[in-house]
Amino acid sequence: MSPKKDREYGIVIQNVVASINLYTTIDLVTAYQTLIDDDELFVSYNPETFPGLILKIKKPKISSLVFSSGKLVLTGAKSTEMVHEGVLVMIEILQGVGTKITEKPEIIVQNIVASGNFNHRTINLELAALWLDRSMYEPEQFPGLIYRLVEPKTVLLLFQSGNLVCTGAKTEEQVLKAVDNTYITLDEINAFDF
């Protein structure tokens, strides 16, 4: 579903978090010792405090938690394409330190966080809280309304300024659908101040 032409939400993907399974084992000590002097990477490994190796790369600018089980958690990507690009770079780095990777990696997007706005229209959050099921608004605790959508299963943080944050989506299309569905609902209950 694409938004109507008169609705532009200015959606920007802020972070994509993905889990990756390389179906192999990784020698984290060897990886750390080999990569520690690489000026293009940031590497941290302290197994007494955390069981994974932290690996940050500059291009694409992403971070990854690398576990000896061959599983990774990748964060910092700005698109799902950037996730796939980052996985290829991580595979190349890990193969360079002796990790044997023979199977195609399993990549699962766990969460997309995006921000945007509702055409710069301000929202009457008190009215929205009265009409929106699965919403919570406690302005003394947090200035935004928390709105949990069933379809797609996402959470939107709505602010009086019309700004929003969407979290919990698995695809960019789900982000757009959640924002568009919320816009339509807010419009139907006359929650926009203008």
N, C-alpha and C positions, 0 to 999 in steps of 0.2 A: 504494500500500500504506500503510495507516495502522497506527500502533503498536497493540498490544493495550492495552486500557483500564488494565491494571495497570502499564504502562510510561509514565512521563512523563519526557521528556528535558530539559525546560527549555530548549529550543533558542531561541537569540536570534541573529538575523542581525546580524552586525557590520559587514559591508561587501559591497556589490555593485558589481562593476566591469563596465562595459559599453563597447563601441565603437559609435560612431554615425557614419553617413555621411549628410551632408546633400545630397550630389550638387550641390555648388556650390563656388565659390571664395570665400574670406574675406580681406578686406584687414585684416590683423592690426594694421598701424600705425594705420589709421583707427580700428579697434575700440579699441585701447589708448588712443589720444589722446582718444577720445570718452568712454570709461568710467572713466578714471583718477580723476575727481573725484566719482564716484558713491559716496556713503556707504554704500549698501546692498550694494556689491560689493567684492571684493578682486580687483585686476587686476595682473598682472605680465607684462612682456614684455621679454626681453633676448635678441635673436636671435643675439648673439655666443656665448652659452653654451647656449641651447636654442631650437630652431626654433619652438616653440609658445607661444601665449599661455596663461597660467594665469588661470582665471576661477573665483572662488569666490562662491557665492550663499548667502544666509542662509535662504531658504525656497523649496524644501526645502534643508536644509543639505548641499550637495554641492560638489564641486570638479570642474573640467573642464580638460583640456588641449585647446586649440582650435588646429587647424592650418590653414594657408592652403588646403590641398587640400579643405577642407570636412569633414574627419574630426575627430571628437572622441573623447576617452577620458574617461568620466565615472566618478567614484569617490566613495565616502562614503555612498551610498544604503543604506538599511536594508531595502529590499524592491525587487522588480522594479517594483511600482507606483510607488515613489518615483523609480525610474530614468525611467519614462515621464513623470512629472510634471516632473522636472528637465529632460528634453529639451525639453518644451514651453516652459519658462521660458527655457532657453538660446536656443531659436529666436526667441522674442519679443525677447530682448536683442540678438541678432545682427541681426535684421531692423530693430531700432531704430537700428543704426549703418550701415544701408544695404546689408546683405547680402540678395541676392535668393534666396529659398528657395521653389522651386515644386514640388518633388517630396516625396513622403512619405519621411521619414527611415528609414533602415535601422538598427535597434537590435538589437545582439547582446550578450547577457549573456555575458561571458567567464569570470567567476569569482564565486562566492559564498563568503564566509567566515562560518562560524557557530560558536557555542560552545554547550555544554550539559553534561549529565552523565548518567550511567547510574543514575538513581534513587538517587543518592548512595551507590552501592555501590562499594567499593574494588576495585581490580583487581590481581591478581598479575601484574605485567608480565613477570617472568622466565618464568612458565608460558605466558603469552600469546605471548611471542616464540618459544618452542619450537614452538608449534602453528600459529601464523598464517603462512601463506605470504605472501610479499611484505611482510614486516615487518622492521623494524630497531630494535634496542634497544641503545644504548650509553650507560648511565647516567653514565659518567664524562665524556661529551661533552654529553649532553642528557638531562634527567630524564624525558622522555616516550618512548613507543614510537611509531614512525612506521609506519602501516599503510596500504598502498596497495591499494585495492579495484579490482577489474576492472569490477564492475557494481554501482552506477553508478561510472564512472571518477572516483574521488575519493581524497583522502588524509585520513586521520584521525590526529590526534595524541592519544594516549591517555595519561592520567596516573594514577598509583597512586591518587589521591584519587577517581577515577571521573569527573573532569572530562575534557572532550574539546574539540577544535577540528576542524572539518571544512572542508576547502578543495578547490577544483576543481570544485564542483558548478555546473551551469548553471541549475538551477531549485531552488525551495524544496522541491519534492517529492523531488528527488535527494538533498538534504541529509537529509531524514527517512528515506528508504529506506536510505541509507548507514549512518546511525546505528542504525536498527532491525536491519539485516542484521548489523552488528557486534555489537550486543547479543546477538542470538540465537547467533551464533558463540561469543562469549565465555562465554555460559551453557552451551552444549553442551560446551565443553572445560573447564568448571569453573574458569574463570579469575577468577571473582568470589570475593573473600575471605569474603563472607557472603551 
